[in-house]
Amino acid sequence: MKITFNEKEKSIEIKDGLKWQYQLLKISLIFTIMNAVLFPVFVLEKIQLEWMGFIWIIVGLASLVILIYTFLKKSTSEKMKLSEITSLTEKNVFGRKRFSLQLKNGKYRDLMELKKETDISEMKELFRNIGIKTT
């Protein structure tokens, strides 16, 4: 992952391929929702529909919730102005540090590929220098 700061435009540019990953996730979730609707209707017999249809309903609803969450709460912007960024947030998930940028529109831009301590400290130093607070 490469984060660069453009002083003229007062913006940061993040190159990490996250947009492509989220596109693939959205496509696979849409296919799962379509399969959860079409498979029970056209393939399953009436007796199978009673228990297998319930499983497909759960899978379809879970996929729909995840798809809505990615549209409403996640951002894949590669170029953001500093005025759009609220703060850098740090979470510990299963003992690993996860970083994301909280945006003013309520969305989060995940910073996925920060694994080494040197990368983390360089990123924190960059955001501290440009005036983005860390929470």
C-alpha positions in Angstrom: 0.0 0.0 0.0 1.2 3.4 -0.9 -0.1 6.6 0.7 0.9 9.9 -0.8 0.1 13.4 0.2 -0.5 16.1 -2.4 0.2 19.5 -0.9 -1.2 21.5 -3.8 -4.6 19.9 -3.8 -4.6 19.2 0.0 -5.5 15.5 -0.6 -4.1 12.1 0.0 -4.0 9.2 -2.5 -4.1 5.6 -1.4 -3.0 2.9 -3.8 -3.9 -0.5 -2.4 -6.4 -2.2 -4.8 -9.3 -2.0 -2.3 -11.7 -0.8 -5.0 -11.2 -4.0 -7.0 -11.6 -6.2 -3.9 -14.9 -4.6 -3.0 -16.2 -4.8 -6.6 -15.5 -8.6 -6.5 -17.2 -8.8 -3.1 -20.3 -7.0 -4.3 -20.5 -9.2 -7.5 -20.3 -12.4 -5.4 -22.9 -11.1 -3.0 -25.3 -10.3 -5.8 -24.8 -13.8 -7.3 -25.4 -15.3 -3.9 -28.7 -13.3 -3.5 -29.8 -14.4 -6.9 -29.0 -18.0 -6.2 -30.8 -17.8 -2.8 -34.0 -16.6 -4.6 -33.8 -18.8 -7.8 -32.5 -22.1 -6.4 -35.4 -22.8 -4.0 -38.0 -21.7 -6.5 -36.8 -23.7 -9.5 -34.7 -26.6 -8.2 -36.0 -27.8 -4.8 -38.9 -30.1 -4.5 -41.7 -29.3 -2.0 -40.3 -31.6 0.8 -36.7 -30.2 0.3 -38.0 -26.7 0.3 -39.1 -27.0 3.9 -35.6 -27.3 5.4 -33.3 -26.3 2.5 -35.4 -23.3 1.6 -34.9 -22.0 5.2 -31.1 -22.3 4.8 -31.3 -20.4 1.5 -33.4 -17.7 3.1 -30.8 -17.2 5.8 -27.9 -17.1 3.3 -29.8 -14.6 1.1 -30.7 -12.3 4.0 -27.1 -12.4 5.3 -25.8 -11.5 1.9 -28.3 -8.7 1.5 -27.3 -7.2 4.9 -23.6 -7.4 4.0 -24.2 -5.8 0.6 -26.2 -3.0 2.1 -23.5 -2.4 4.8 -20.8 -2.2 2.1 -22.8 0.4 0.1 -23.7 2.5 3.1 -20.7 2.3 5.4 -17.6 1.5 3.3 -15.7 3.7 0.9 -13.2 2.7 -1.7 -12.0 6.2 -2.7 -8.4 6.3 -3.8 -8.2 10.1 -3.7 -9.6 12.1 -0.8 -9.4 15.7 0.2 -8.3 16.4 3.8 -11.6 18.3 4.4 -13.5 14.9 3.8 -11.5 13.1 6.5 -12.5 13.2 10.2 -9.9 11.0 11.8 -7.8 7.9 11.7 -9.3 5.1 13.7 -7.4 2.1 15.2 -9.1 -1.1 16.3 -7.8 -4.3 17.7 -9.5 -7.3 16.0 -8.4 -10.7 17.1 -5.1 -9.3 18.3 -4.3 -7.5 15.1 -4.4 -3.7 14.6 -6.8 -2.5 11.9 -6.8 1.1 10.6 -9.4 3.0 8.8 -10.1 6.6 7.9 -13.4 8.0 9.2 -14.9 10.3 6.7 -17.3 13.2 7.3 -20.1 11.4 5.3 -20.2 8.6 7.9 -18.3 6.1 5.8 -15.0 4.4 6.6 -12.0 3.9 4.2 -10.1 0.8 5.4 -6.3 0.7 5.2 -5.8 -3.0 4.6 -2.2 -3.7 3.9 -0.5 -2.3 7.0 1.3 -5.3 8.5 4.8 -4.1 9.6 5.4 -1.8 12.5 7.5 0.5 10.3 4.6 0.9 7.9 2.2 1.7 10.8 4.5 4.2 12.3 5.2 5.9 9.0 1.5 6.1 8.3 0.7 7.6 11.7 3.5 10.1 11.3 2.2 11.2 7.9 -1.3 11.7 9.2 0.0 13.5 12.3 2.1 15.9 10.1 -0.9 16.7 7.8 -3.2 17.3 10.8 -5.5 14.3 10.9 -6.2 13.2 14.5 -5.9 9.6 15.6 -8.6 7.9 17.7 
